Amino acid sequence: MQAKTSEVEYKKTDAEKEEKPIREKREMPFHGVRTQVTNPIPGCDRIDQIFGSGGEAIVHYMWFEQGNKLFEQMLDNFSNKTKEELLRQLIDAQPQTGWGTTKIAITRPNPPTIEVVVKDPPVKTVKGSQKYLIGSFWAGVFSKYFEKRLSPKNFAYNKEKDEFSCLITT
């Protein structure tokens, strides 16, 4: 004897009909910008092996653009907020994104000079291209913030304090 199967029609509520597809539910939006979680440090090691010191330039330009475009998209997506508010939100979000606790000090507005200190950073060296992951990202952000091209300099890592630092300036 064959068992009968019954079909149950499931009716979606209006709220369920408006939900985004599953792919989008799994995304991690960051201030209205689609993000992806990845660990770039092994990539930096490989870039350094392949390109030597030229790898530093590659990583610098990639992460400079990353910071610059992220802050530009934040400004576009939240035009009702000030640059200062968005910068504060970006800084406050760093621990949740795996980049450590970031402290920023704008020591001089003209020419722009910014001290960046990251406690518990993923980057624990100033050798090779890794140092540009943090420095160039923030140089890109602050270049958009001040509307002036800035660069990271004076990289340092204090092992005892577990702090990475650099200076962003012209």
C-alpha angles and dihedrals in degrees: 000000000000118000117234118234119207123214116222116202112221114207116204119224118235090257092053091049090057095050117115120248117278092257090061094046088061094052120104106223114201112200090330093312121114110240138188127210114230139142108239097185097087088048090054091052090052093046089052091051092051102038105022112205089351086072089070091062091048094051092042094056094042094052094038088058091044092056094040095050093043092054091043090053091047090053091049095046095046105034089154091068128074124244088248093055092049092046090052091050091049092050092046091051096056097092091052091051093052098253098112131244108315126205119190126193120185098206096176130013097200114067087013113245120177129180114212120195121178120193115206094007123183087230111075100171142055093210121105128348098322093086089064093061090077102023098048094042091057091042087057093048093048093043087061091041094053095028089231130106110257134180136206118247142164098040116195138171121198108200095191093054093031090228131145117199140177142162123244114206145125 
